[in-house]
Amino acid sequence: MFCAFDAGGGNAVFPVVKEIIKNKKIQTQCLIGGPSREIFKRAKIKYIDADLLNDKELNVFVTNFKPDFLVSGTSAGPTFDKKILPTLKSVRTKTMYILDYWANYWERFSGAKRDFKYLPDTICVMDKKAKQEMITDGFRSPMIKVTGNPYFDYFQKNIKSGVADTSTILFVSQPYVGEKEKFGYDEFEALNDILEISSDFLPGRKVIIRPHPRENKSKFDGYLDAGVTIDNKTSIEKLLSRAGLVIGMNSMVLFQAAIAGKKVISYQPNLKTKDFAVSNELGLSKLITKKKDLKVLLQKYFHGKFPKSKKTKNIIVPHATKNIIDIITKHYIQHGKDN
């Protein structure tokens, strides 16, 4: 059985599903909710809508299907996969979660407090860095497997080079409204600065706003004019292909864009907390926390002097989908079931 709720989890899980369903000897069910539903629709994978089931119905579904193996994406908060985890364990289901990003480790597997209440048998992570950070965070080392994130296998696929418009900026949004006291900024402050500064250098510039899957597209309607568009329908790969410059805060899309060789800026004005953008830590993108510094960097960009980023070779663990399927296959072999 496959589960996913948040978009990051859905992206991490769907490549595994597409490979597993090729094996006709393995019966599969996908129980999908939240933003992941749109991801599974685009991937043309059939699923049961978890958002339409109450807690009792969810657990009845699990009891009836009684899966041998669960593969799930991670999410913060009381998502449906956490609600069915006790039932899965009661029917002796082997449980695996796939991590999709380098942040909020214990929050994905705990309740309101750091209680590790929702630990699976295995957690597949992106790289050694994630594993070490999780161990430091209190996780047991044996349960953590370095496999890579299956979505990273797709990072450069369908992102074309040589078609970018240098006058087009893609702003990748994230929902920070109400969190300004904690982080020092929100998405509106970041966007306002980008629009103001870029218009000074390039009046004819085009800014495309890509809302986060959890955001309502209409929240940006006040920005609609001749030079600003909102696009939550075009695939992120096509948007990245067209954009000359990608700007966001700490979205996974910044990492994806940098791996694909795009020019990337992580703009987090007045940042108060730790920088969670792994693309910055790896030297793939540039962290800017002051408006005046953003102005300097955008000036360099529009004059063709944008600084080169670190080479992306060997940044990600390859063949993540295969690595995870190998773990699943090993389980079936050990239990004497058809491979």
VOBA-1610 file (N, C-alpha, C; in pm, whole numbers, padded with zeros to 5 digits, always signed):
BEGIN
Met+00084-00119+00000Met+00000+00000+00000Met+00088+00124+00000Phe+00045+00226-00075Phe+00117+00351-00082Phe+00032+00464-00026Cys+00095+00552+00051Cys+00027+00667+00109Cys+00108+00793+00086Ala+00039+00905+00073Ala+00106+01035+00065Ala+00003+01144+00089Phe+00048+01252+00149Phe-00040+01367+00173Phe+00024+01496+00120Asp+00130+01542+00185Asp+00196+01663+00139Asp+00260+01642+00001Ala+00278+01752-00072Ala+00331+01743-00208Ala+00469+01678-00213Gly+00555+01714-00119Gly+00689+01655-00117Gly+00685+01504-00101Gly+00596+01457-00016Gly+00580+01313+00003Gly+00524+01245-00120Gly+00427+01310-00184Gly+00369+01254-00306Gly+00472+01242-00417Asn+00555+01344-00431Asn+00660+01340-00533Asn+00761+01229-00506Ala+00789+01204-00378Ala+00885+01100-00342Ala+00831+00960-00366Val+00698+00944-00354Val+00637+00811-00360Val+00599+00769-00501Phe+00549+00862-00583Phe+00489+00819-00710Phe+00586+00746-00802Pro+00718+00780-00807Pro+00807+00702-00895Pro+00817+00556-00853Val+00809+00531-00722Val+00814+00393-00672Val+00688+00318-00713Val+00574+00386-00703Val+00447+00325-00744Val+00452+00284-00891Lys+00499+00373-00975Lys+00501+00346-01119Lys+00584+00222-01153Glu+00688+00198-01075Glu+00771+00079-01099Glu+00708-00046-01039Ile+00656-00035-00918Ile+00599-00151-00849Ile+00479-00208-00924Ile+00394-00120-00978Ile+00272-00170-01045Ile+00304-00245-01174Lys+00427-00237-01221Lys+00467-00317-01338Lys+00475-00465-01304Asn+00494-00493-01174Asn+00501-00632-01129Asn+00359-00681-01100Lys+00303-00758-01190Lys+00164-00801-01180Lys+00139-00898-01063Lys+00247-00950-01006Lys+00232-01044-00894Lys+00210-00973-00761Ile+00233-00841-00761Ile+00215-00765-00636Ile+00087-00683-00646Gln-00007-00710-00556Gln-00131-00633-00551Gln-00105-00500-00481Thr-00149-00391-00539Thr-00121-00260-00481Thr-00249-00179-00461Gln-00243-00091-00362Gln-00347+00008-00339Gln-00279+00139-00303Cys-00331+00250-00357Cys-00278+00382-00324Cys-00386+00459-00247Leu-00352+00501-00127Leu-00441+00579-00042Leu-00379+00718-00032Ile-00436+00814-00102Ile-00370+00942-00121Ile-00463+01058-00080Gly-00405+01159-00015Gly-00484+01275+00027Gly-00410+01404+00002Gly-00476+01516+00035Gly-00413+01648+00029Gly-00356+01682-00107Pro-00250+01763-00109Pro-00187+01805-00236Pro-00134+01690-00320Ser-00107+01575-00258Ser-00053+01461-00333Ser-00153+01406-00435Arg-00280+01435-00415Arg-00379+01384-00510Arg-00354+01439-00651Glu-00321+01566-00659Glu-00295+01627-00789Glu-00171+01567-00854Ile-00071+01534-00771Ile+00052+01472-00822Ile+00022+01335-00881Phe-00061+01257-00813Phe-00095+01123-00862Phe-00185+01132-00985Lys-00268+01235-00992Lys-00350+01255-01113Lys-00261+01281-01233Arg-00163+01371-01216Arg-00073+01403-01326Arg+00009+01281-01369Ala+00041+01195-01272Ala+00118+01074-01302Ala+00029+00962-01356Lys-00103+00987-01360Lys-00202+00891-01411Lys-00200+00760-01331Ile-00192+00777-01199Ile-00195+00663-01108Ile-00329+00663-01033Lys-00401+00554-01038Lys-00529+00545-00969Lys-00508+00539-00818Tyr-00601+00601-00744Tyr-00587+00603-00598Tyr-00724+00615-00531Ile-00726+00578-00403Ile-00841+00600-00317Ile-00820+00736-00250Asp-00922+00821-00252Asp-00910+00954-00193Asp-00926+00946-00042Ala-00815+00959+00030Ala-00817+00947+00176Ala-00895+01060+00241Asp-00905+01173+00173Asp-00976+01288+00231Asp-01126+01266+00239Leu-01175+01165+00166Leu-01319+01136+00168Leu-01356+01032+00273Leu-01257+00979+00345Leu-01281+00875+00444Leu-01260+00929+00584Asn-01350+00893+00677Asn-01328+00930+00817Asn-01232+00831+00881Asp-01197+00855+01007Asp-01096+00771+01073Asp-01138+00624+01077Lys-01263+00597+01106Lys-01310+00459+01111Lys-01300+00393+00975Glu-01342+00463+00871Glu-01339+00408+00735Glu-01195+00383+00689Leu-01105+00471+00728Leu-00964+00451+00694Leu-00912+00322+00753Asn-00941+00300+00879Asn-00889+00181+00946Asn-00958+00053+00900Val-01085+00061+00862Val-01154-00054+00804Val-01091-00091+00670Phe-01060+00013+00590Phe-00995-00008+00461Phe-00862-00082+00479Val-00783-00036+00576Val-00652-00097+00601Val-00668-00241+00649Thr-00762-00263+00738Thr-00784-00397+00793Thr-00827-00494+00682Asn-00911-00448+00593Asn-00959-00534+00484Asn-00848-00565+00383Phe-00768-00464+00351Phe-00661-00485+00254Phe-00544-00561+00316Lys-00515-00531+00442Lys-00409-00597+00518Lys-00280-00607+00438Pro-00219-00495+00408Pro-00098-00496+00323Pro+00021-00559+00392Asp+00107-00621+00314Asp+00234-00674+00365Asp+00335-00562+00385Phe+00321-00457+00301Phe+00423-00352+00301Phe+00357-00217+00277Leu+00395-00118+00355Leu+00351+00020+00334Leu+00469+00106+00291Val+00448+00186+00187Val+00544+00288+00148Val+00471+00421+00153Ser+00522+00514+00233Ser+00452+00641+00252Ser+00547+00759+00245Gly+00493+00872+00199Gly+00565+00998+00208Gly+00545+01055+00348Thr+00627+01151+00385Thr+00617+01211+00519Thr+00541+01343+00513Ser+00482+01378+00627Ser+00411+01505+00642Ser+00417+01545+00789Ala+00409+01674+00814Ala+00396+01722+00951Ala+00248+01728+00986Gly+00216+01713+01114Gly+00077+01721+01156Gly+00007+01587+01155Pro-00120+01585+01200Pro-00196+01459+01215Pro-00257+01410+01085Thr-00174+01375+00988Thr-00223+01329+00859Thr-00277+01187+00867Phe-00353+01148+00764Phe-00423+01020+00769Phe-00328+00901+00783Asp-00207+00911+00726Asp-00114+00798+00734Asp-00074+00770+00878Lys-00067+00874+00960Lys-00035+00855+01102Lys-00153+00790+01175Lys-00273+00822+01131Lys-00393+00766+01196Lys-00404+00616+01173Ile-00356+00568+01058Ile-00370+00425+01027Ile-00246+00345+01067Leu-00141+00413+01112Leu-00016+00342+01143Leu-00034+00236+01253Pro-00108+00264+01363Pro-00128+00160+01465Pro-00198+00037+01409Thr-00296+00058+01321Thr-00368-00055+01261Thr-00274-00135+01171Leu-00191-00065+01094Leu-00093-00133+01008Leu+00000-00221+01091Lys+00045-00167+01203Lys+00136-00244+01288Lys+00065-00363+01352Ser-00064-00347+01379Ser-00140-00457+01441Ser-00158-00575+01346Val-00157-00547+01215Val-00169-00656+01118Val-00032-00694+01061Arg+00074-00649+01130Arg+00213-00685+01101Arg+00261-00637+00963Thr+00215-00524+00924Thr+00261-00464+00799Thr+00401-00405+00818Lys+00490-00434+00726Lys+00622-00371+00725Lys+00604-00227+00677Thr+00655-00129+00752Thr+00629+00011+00721Thr+00756+00086+00682Met+00746+00162+00574Met+00859+00241+00524Met+00810+00382+00491Tyr+00884+00482+00536Tyr+00857+00620+00497Tyr+00975+00672+00415Ile+00944+00758+00317Ile+01048+00818+00234Ile+01057+00967+00266Leu+01170+01009+00315Leu+01191+01150+00346Leu+01217+01226+00217Asp+01169+01351+00211Asp+01184+01428+00087Asp+01265+01555+00102Tyr+01298+01594+00229Tyr+01371+01721+00245Tyr+01447+01722+00377Trp+01545+01812+00386Trp+01636+01819+00500Trp+01585+01914+00608Ala+01473+01885+00667Ala+01420+01974+00771Ala+01306+01904+00844Asn+01275+01955+00965Asn+01159+01908+01043Asn+01157+01756+01059Tyr+01270+01701+01099Tyr+01281+01555+01107Tyr+01186+01494+01210Trp+01203+01532+01338Trp+01121+01467+01440Trp+00974+01504+01425Glu+00946+01625+01373Glu+00807+01668+01358Glu+00727+01577+01266Arg+00794+01512+01172Arg+00725+01426+01077Arg+00682+01293+01140Phe+00745+01257+01252Phe+00720+01126+01313Phe+00674+01137+01458Ser+00626+01255+01497Ser+00582+01278+01634Ser+00447+01346+01635Gly+00390+01353+01757Gly+00268+01430+01775Gly+00306+01576+01798Ala+00233+01642+01887Ala+00263+01782+01916Ala+00398+01798+01983Lys+00439+01693+02058Lys+00568+01694+02125Lys+00664+01598+02056Arg+00790+01607+02094Arg+00894+01522+02035Arg+00887+01383+02099Asp+00785+01305+02061Asp+00763+01174+02124Asp+00792+01055+02032Phe+00825+01081+01904Phe+00853+00975+01806Phe+00743+00867+01808Lys+00622+00912+01819Lys+00506+00823+01831Lys+00475+00748+01702Tyr+00517+00802+01589Tyr+00478+00746+01460Tyr+00598+00695+01380Leu+00684+00623+01445Leu+00802+00570+01377Leu+00768+00445+01296Pro+00815+00436+01173Pro+00798+00315+01092Pro+00916+00220+01116Asp+00920+00111+01044Asp+01034+00019+01053Asp+01157+00077+00985Thr+01134+00144+00872Thr+01244+00197+00791Thr+01214+00338+00745Ile+01316+00424+00747Ile+01305+00558+00690Ile+01412+00572+00583Cys+01371+00596+00459Cys+01465+00616+00349Cys+01494+00765+00336Val+01621+00801+00331Val+01658+00942+00330Val+01741+00977+00208Met+01755+01109+00186Met+01816+01161+00063Met+01966+01134+00055Asp+02037+01146+00168Asp+02183+01134+00165Asp+02237+01114+00307Lys+02370+01106+00319Lys+02435+01087+00448Lys+02413+01207+00540Lys+02404+01323+00482Lys+02380+01445+00560Lys+02247+01433+00636Ala+02142+01391+00567Ala+02011+01376+00630Ala+02017+01270+00741Lys+02085+01159+00713Lys+02095+01053+00814Lys+02164+01104+00939Gln+02274+01173+00924Gln+02348+01223+01039Gln+02265+01324+01118Glu+02195+01410+01049Glu+02112+01509+01116Glu+01998+01443+01193Met+01945+01334+01138Met+01838+01262+01208Met+01890+01191+01331Ile+02009+01134+01322Ile+02069+01069+01438Ile+02091+01172+01548Thr+02140+01288+01511Thr+02159+01397+01607Thr+02025+01438+01667Asp+01919+01425+01588Asp+01784+01464+01631Asp+01719+01359+01720Gly+01783+01242+01735Gly+01731+01140+01826Gly+01682+01012+01761Phe+01696+00999+01630Phe+01654+00876+01562Phe+01761+00767+01576Arg+01717+00641+01573Arg+01810+00529+01580Arg+01869+00504+01441Ser+01999+00487+01436Ser+02071+00473+01310Ser+02024+00355+01223Pro+02001+00233+01281Pro+01969+00117+01196Pro+01843+00133+01111Met+01748+00214+01157Met+01623+00227+01083Met+01636+00322+00963Ile+01746+00396+00954Ile+01764+00497+00849Ile+01848+00440+00735Lys+01794+00439+00616Lys+01864+00388+00498Lys+01888+00503+00399Val+02011+00519+00357Val+02045+00621+00257Val+02016+00565+00118Thr+01906+00610+00060Thr+01862+00560-00071Thr+01857+00670-00177Gly+01848+00796-00133Gly+01814+00904-00223Gly+01664+00922-00227Asn+01619+01033-00280Asn+01477+01062-00296Asn+01437+01028-00439Pro+01341+00937-00460Pro+01302+00898-00596Pro+01265+01015-00688Tyr+01212+01120-00628Tyr+01176+01238-00710Tyr+01300+01301-00772Phe+01414+01287-00705Phe+01538+01344-00760Phe+01579+01275-00890Asp+01532+01150-00909Asp+01560+01080-01034Asp+01498+01155-01153Tyr+01395+01234-01123Tyr+01321+01306-01227Tyr+01361+01453-01238Phe+01453+01498-01152Phe+01481+01640-01141Phe+01515+01708-01273Gln+01602+01646-01352Gln+01645+01710-01476Gln+01562+01668-01596Lys+01481+01566-01577Lys+01397+01519-01686Lys+01293+01627-01720Asn+01280+01657-01847Asn+01182+01754-01898Asn+01216+01900-01867Ile+01333+01926-01805Ile+01377+02064-01789Ile+01475+02092-01902Lys+01436+02174-01996Lys+01513+02197-02117Lys+01607+02316-02101Ser+01723+02304-02162Ser+01818+02414-02163Ser+01809+02487-02297Gly+01852+02610-02298Gly+01854+02685-02423Gly+01722+02747-02462Val+01618+02733-02377Val+01488+02792-02409Val+01448+02900-02309Ala+01535+02930-02214Ala+01503+03026-02109Ala+01499+03169-02163Asp+01405+03247-02113Asp+01392+03388-02145Asp+01457+03467-02031Thr+01566+03537-02059Thr+01640+03606-01953Thr+01559+03720-01889Ser+01448+03758-01952Ser+01365+03863-01894Ser+01253+03805-01807Thr+01249+03672-01795Thr+01144+03606-01717Thr+01198+03557-01582Ile+01131+03599-01475Ile+01165+03556-01339Ile+01053+03466-01288Leu+01088+03350-01238Leu+00990+03262-01175Leu+01001+03277-01024Phe+00892+03324-00960Phe+00889+03334-00814Phe+00816+03214-00758Val+00887+03132-00682Val+00832+03011-00623Val+00786+03044-00481Ser+00656+03046-00461Ser+00602+03090-00333Ser+00592+02977-00231Gln+00580+03018-00106Gln+00553+02928+00006Gln+00466+03003+00106Pro+00378+02933+00178Pro+00287+03001+00271Pro+00355+03036+00405Tyr+00393+03163+00419Tyr+00454+03210+00543Tyr+00369+03314+00615Val+00251+03349+00560Val+00166+03449+00624Val+00135+03406+00768Gly+00153+03499+00861Gly+00131+03468+01003Gly+00255+03417+01072Glu+00364+03394+00996Glu+00488+03341+01052Glu+00601+03444+01049Lys+00567+03570+01016Lys+00671+03672+01001Lys+00747+03697+01130Glu+00678+03688+01242Glu+00743+03708+01371Glu+00850+03602+01395Lys+00824+03481+01347Lys+00918+03371+01366Lys+01032+03375+01264Phe+00998+03392+01136Phe+01099+03382+01030Phe+01162+03515+00991Gly+01091+03625+01018Gly+01143+03756+00982Gly+01088+03808+00850Tyr+01012+03728+00779Tyr+00958+03766+00649Tyr+00836+03680+00617Asp+00765+03720+00513Asp+00663+03633+00454Asp+00673+03643+00302Glu+00591+03566+00232Glu+00600+03560+00086Glu+00569+03693+00019Phe+00482+03772+00081Phe+00445+03900+00021Phe+00560+04001+00028Glu+00630+04004+00139Glu+00745+04094+00149Glu+00851+04056+00046Ala+00878+03926+00035Ala+00978+03880-00062Ala+00936+03917-00204Leu+00811+03892-00238Leu+00763+03921-00373Leu+00764+04071-00402Asn+00721+04152-00307Asn+00719+04297-00327Asn+00858+04351-00359Asp+00957+04303-00286Asp+01095+04348-00311Asp+01143+04307-00450Ile+01111+04184-00488Ile+01153+04134-00620Ile+01091+04217-00731Leu+00961+04246-00719Leu+00892+04323-00822Leu+00946+04466-00832Glu+00968+04526-00716Glu+01017+04664-00715Glu+01155+04675-00778Ile+01246+04588-00735Ile+01385+04598-00783Ile+01397+04558-00929Ser+01330+04450-00969Ser+01342+04404-01107Ser+01284+04504-01206Ser+01179+04576-01166Ser+01120+04675-01257Ser+01214+04793-01278Asp+01299+04821-01179Asp+01397+04929-01194Asp+01499+04896-01303Phe+01537+04768-01310Phe+01640+04727-01405Phe+01583+04689-01541Leu+01464+04631-01540Leu+01408+04580-01664Leu+01257+04603-01664Pro+01213+04721-01709Pro+01070+04753-01709Pro+00984+04649-01782Gly+01042+04584-01883Gly+00966+04485-01960Gly+00975+04344-01906Arg+01028+04332-01786Arg+01046+04197-01731Arg+00912+04129-01706Lys+00914+03997-01707Lys+00795+03917-01680Lys+00819+03836-01553Val+00726+03845-01459Val+00736+03768-01335Val+00620+03668-01331Ile+00655+03541-01318Ile+00555+03436-01304Ile+00554+03391-01158Ile+00437+03396-01097Ile+00422+03351-00958Ile+00373+03207-00960Arg+00449+03120-00897Arg+00407+02980-00884Arg+00362+02957-00740Pro+00229+02951-00715Pro+00182+02928-00578Pro+00223+02790-00527His+00241+02779-00398His+00266+02650-00334His+00137+02568-00340Pro+00147+02434-00343Pro+00025+02351-00349Pro-00075+02379-00237Arg-00027+02429-00122Arg-00118+02457-00012Arg-00178+02598-00020Glu-00133+02678-00116Glu-00180+02815-00126Glu-00298+02827-00222Asn-00386+02922-00191Asn-00496+02956-00280Asn-00444+03050-00388Lys-00463+03014-00513Lys-00413+03094-00624Lys-00460+03239-00614Ser-00580+03263-00565Ser-00637+03397-00563Ser-00567+03491-00465Lys-00484+03439-00377Lys-00417+03526-00279Lys-00325+03626-00347Phe-00285+03598-00470Phe-00194+03687-00542Phe-00266+03772-00649Asp-00397+03772-00649Asp-00472+03844-00752Asp-00439+03993-00755Gly-00401+04048-00640Gly-00368+04190-00633Gly-00244+04226-00711Tyr-00168+04128-00756Tyr-00045+04153-00831Tyr-00063+04142-00981Leu-00182+04103-01023Leu-00204+04082-01166Leu-00195+04214-01243Asp-00104+04220-01335Asp-00092+04333-01426Asp-00021+04285-01552Ala+00022+04377-01635Ala+00081+04339-01764Ala+00207+04256-01750Gly+00279+04273-01638Gly+00406+04202-01625Gly+00407+04088-01527Val+00293+04060-01464Val+00287+03955-01362Val+00176+03856-01396Thr+00209+03727-01394Thr+00109+03623-01414Thr+00118+03522-01301Ile+00009+03451-01282Ile+00003+03346-01179Ile-00020+03214-01252Asp+00063+03116-01222Asp+00054+02988-01293Asp+00068+02872-01195Asn-00043+02805-01169Asn-00039+02685-01083Asn-00082+02561-01160Lys-00085+02573-01294Lys-00128+02460-01377Lys-00015+02402-01461Thr+00069+02489-01517Thr+00181+02440-01598Thr+00275+02358-01510Ser+00330+02251-01564Ser+00423+02170-01485Ser+00542+02253-01441Ile+00595+02222-01324Ile+00709+02298-01273Ile+00829+02283-01366Glu+00841+02170-01433Glu+00952+02149-01526Glu+00945+02247-01643Lys+00826+02270-01696Lys+00811+02365-01806Lys+00837+02507-01760Leu+00791+02540-01640Leu+00814+02675-01587Leu+00963+02699-01565Leu+01032+02599-01512Leu+01175+02613-01491Leu+01249+02625-01623Ser+01202+02554-01723Ser+01267+02560-01855Ser+01260+02701-01912Arg+01147+02766-01894Arg+01124+02897-01954Arg+01191+03011-01876Ala+01210+02992-01747Ala+01258+03101-01662Ala+01408+03125-01677Gly+01446+03250-01687Gly+01588+03284-01687Gly+01644+03282-01547Leu+01561+03322-01450Leu+01602+03329-01310Leu+01491+03274-01222Val+01528+03194-01122Val+01433+03137-01029Val+01461+03194-00891Ile+01358+03253-00829Ile+01372+03310-00694Ile+01265+03252-00603Gly+01305+03211-00484Gly+01211+03162-00384Gly+01270+03186-00247Met+01219+03111-00149Met+01268+03127-00012Met+01350+03005+00028Asn+01286+02895+00062Asn+01363+02772+00086Asn+01294+02649+00027Ser+01218+02671-00078Ser+01143+02564-00143Ser+01234+02457-00202Met+01183+02335-00206Met+01251+02226-00274Met+01273+02257-00422Val+01185+02339-00479Val+01197+02374-00621Val+01328+02447-00648Leu+01379+02522-00550Leu+01508+02590-00568Leu+01619+02487-00586Phe+01614+02381-00509Phe+01712+02273-00520Phe+01699+02205-00655Gln+01575+02178-00696Gln+01550+02116-00826Gln+01603+02203-00939Ala+01576+02334-00930Ala+01620+02426-01034Ala+01772+02432-01042Ala+01837+02434-00926Ala+01984+02443-00923Ala+02048+02317-00979Ile+01992+02200-00945Ile+02044+02074-00998Ile+02035+02072-01151Ala+01930+02137-01203Ala+01909+02141-01348Ala+01991+02252-01415Gly+02071+02323-01335Gly+02160+02424-01392Gly+02101+02562-01408Lys+01987+02590-01343Lys+01925+02721-01353Lys+01993+02820-01258Lys+01976+02948-01286Lys+02024+03053-01196Lys+01921+03069-01086Val+01966+03060-00959Val+01874+03051-00846Val+01913+03147-00735Ile+01813+03215-00679Ile+01833+03301-00562Ile+01736+03258-00453Ser+01787+03240-00333Ser+01703+03216-00215Ser+01694+03348-00140Tyr+01578+03413-00150Tyr+01560+03545-00087Tyr+01475+03531+00038Gln+01538+03551+00154Gln+01470+03540+00282Gln+01500+03668+00363Pro+01428+03777+00333Pro+01459+03907+00396Pro+01444+03905+00547Asn+01546+03957+00615Asn+01545+03969+00762Asn+01533+03834+00831Leu+01593+03732+00771Leu+01584+03596+00824Leu+01624+03589+00971Lys+01536+03530+01054Lys+01561+03519+01198Lys+01600+03378+01241Thr+01564+03278+01161Thr+01584+03139+01200Thr+01698+03078+01119Lys+01720+02949+01142Lys+01814+02874+01060Lys+01768+02875+00915Asp+01861+02880+00823Asp+01830+02871+00681Asp+01808+02725+00645Phe+01684+02691+00604Phe+01651+02552+00572Phe+01668+02517+00425Ala+01718+02612+00344Ala+01736+02585+00202Ala+01864+02507+00179Val+01851+02378+00151Val+01968+02293+00134Val+02048+02334+00011Ser+01983+02395-00087Ser+02055+02441-00206Ser+02157+02549-00169Asn+02126+02628-00066Asn+02222+02728-00018Asn+02340+02661+00051Glu+02309+02566+00137Glu+02414+02497+00213Glu+02512+02424+00120Leu+02459+02372+00011Leu+02543+02298-00084Leu+02611+02389-00185Gly+02587+02519-00175Gly+02651+02613-00267Gly+02589+02618-00404Leu+02465+02568-00415Leu+02397+02564-00545Leu+02315+02690-00571Ser+02280+02761-00464Ser+02205+02886-00477Ser+02260+02986-00378Lys+02220+03110-00393Lys+02272+03219-00310Lys+02166+03268-00214Leu+02198+03267-00084Leu+02108+03320+00018Leu+02125+03472+00027Ile+02014+03543+00014Ile+02012+03688+00029Ile+01913+03722+00140Thr+01955+03801+00237Thr+01866+03835+00349Thr+01837+03985+00358Lys+01900+04065+00270Lys+01878+04210+00274Lys+01837+04260+00136Lys+01744+04354+00136Lys+01691+04408+00011Lys+01802+04472-00073Lys+01893+04542-00008Lys+02001+04608-00081Lys+02092+04506-00151Asp+02111+04389-00088Asp+02193+04285-00150Asp+02120+04219-00266Leu+01988+04207-00253Leu+01910+04154-00364Leu+01921+04247-00484Lys+01919+04376-00459Lys+01931+04475-00567Lys+02064+04459-00640Val+02171+04440-00565Val+02304+04422-00625Val+02308+04296-00711Leu+02252+04186-00659Leu+02257+04059-00732Leu+02169+04062-00856Leu+02051+04124-00847Leu+01965+04135-00964Leu+02029+04224-01071Gln+02100+04327-01026Gln+02171+04412-01121Gln+02276+04330-01197Lys+02347+04244-01126Lys+02446+04158-01190Lys+02378+04063-01288Tyr+02262+04009-01247Tyr+02190+03918-01335Tyr+02150+03985-01465Phe+02089+04103-01455Phe+02040+04171-01575Phe+02153+04226-01662His+02275+04229-01607His+02391+04270-01686His+02479+04151-01726Gly+02423+04031-01709Gly+02495+03911-01752Gly+02614+03875-01668Lys+02615+03916-01539Lys+02729+03890-01453Lys+02691+03811-01329Phe+02587+03729-01340Phe+02541+03648-01227Phe+02649+03546-01189Pro+02686+03538-01061Pro+02794+03447-01020Pro+02762+03301-01047Lys+02864+03225-01084Lys+02847+03082-01111Lys+02828+03007-00980Ser+02742+02906-00984Ser+02720+02823-00866Ser+02809+02700-00870Lys+02809+02627-00762Lys+02889+02506-00750Lys+02841+02401-00850Lys+02933+02319-00902Lys+02895+02212-00994Lys+02805+02112-00923Thr+02706+02061-00995Thr+02604+01975-00935Thr+02635+01826-00940Lys+02745+01789-01006Lys+02777+01646-01020Lys+02796+01582-00883Asn+02738+01463-00864Asn+02750+01383-00741Asn+02685+01449-00620Ile+02596+01546-00642Ile+02526+01609-00530Ile+02417+01518-00476Ile+02345+01449-00565Ile+02235+01365-00522Ile+02270+01217-00537Val+02211+01135-00451Val+02230+00989-00459Val+02151+00938-00578Pro+02215+00871-00675Pro+02145+00825-00795Pro+02063+00699-00773His+01971+00675-00866His+01892+00550-00871His+01812+00527-00743Ala+01755+00634-00688Ala+01682+00621-00561Ala+01562+00527-00572Thr+01490+00536-00682Thr+01373+00449-00699Thr+01414+00302-00692Lys+01518+00267-00764Lys+01569+00130-00763Lys+01616+00091-00623Asn+01685+00182-00554Asn+01736+00152-00420Asn+01624+00117-00324Ile+01513+00189-00334Ile+01399+00163-00246Ile+01328+00034-00284Ile+01313+00011-00411Ile+01249-00113-00456Ile+01333-00234-00417Asp+01463-00220-00414Asp+01550-00329-00370Asp+01520-00367-00224Ile+01493-00266-00141Ile+01458-00293+00000Ile+01325-00367+00008Ile+01228-00324-00072Ile+01097-00389-00074Ile+01111-00533-00123Thr+01186-00552-00230Thr+01208-00685-00287Thr+01272-00779-00186Lys+01370-00726-00113Lys+01437-00807-00011Lys+01339-00856+00093His+01242-00772+00129His+01139-00810+00226His+01059-00929+00174Tyr+01018-00923+00047Tyr+00937-01030-00010Tyr+01015-01160-00020Ile+01143-01151-00054Ile+01227-01270-00063Ile+01243-01334+00075Gln+01266-01250+00175Gln+01284-01301+00311Gln+01160-01370+00364His+01043-01326+00314His+00918-01385+00361His+00863-01490+00266Gly+00949-01533+00171Gly+00909-01643+00085Gly+00798-01613-00012Lys+00785-01483-00049Lys+00676-01445-00139Lys+00732-01420-00278Asp+00643-01419-00375Asp+00684-01399-00513Asp+00755-01266-00528Asn+00861-01268-00606Asn+00934-01144-00636Asn+00882-01087-00769
//
